[in-house]
């Protein structure tokens, strides 16, 4: 489960970087608004700062 979660985070981070890069290249011709750019930047800045969830709690509840 952790491998899939990590690959999704990595893919999401990579896509955010690509979108920002394209936005930078297009300049005023870009279709992104200020809020979308800010959201992408937040994703990049906070990518490594998200706490890991403890999935063992969900497993133990399901077994009871």
Beta strands, then each sheet from edge to edge (+ up, - down):
end
